[in-house]
Amino acid sequence: MTIRSTILLTIQKIGAAYGRDIASLDDDVVLVDSGLDSLCFAVVVAHLEDELGLDPLSSVARFPVTIGDFIKLYENGAKQ
């Protein structure tokens, strides 16, 4: 499974677990418009750290704005 597919599946799973209506997960969707709130994103990040062994958010000064930015952050973190 790719990093992209892992992230998208995790967002969908957490959204379902918290009863959220998830928007289309296109790269240009703004994270705050995705249907997840800050608690859900914290859970997503925790799950991704467990699954991917990555927490690239701990070293960024600014949280990503779009789904695409979020995915790129993880993909770039995996390259390091």
Secondary structure, DSSP 8 states (H G I E B T S, - for coil): --HHHHHHHHHHHHHHHTT-------TTSBGGGSS--HHHHHHHHHHHHHHHS--GGGG-SS---BHHHHHHHHHHHHH-
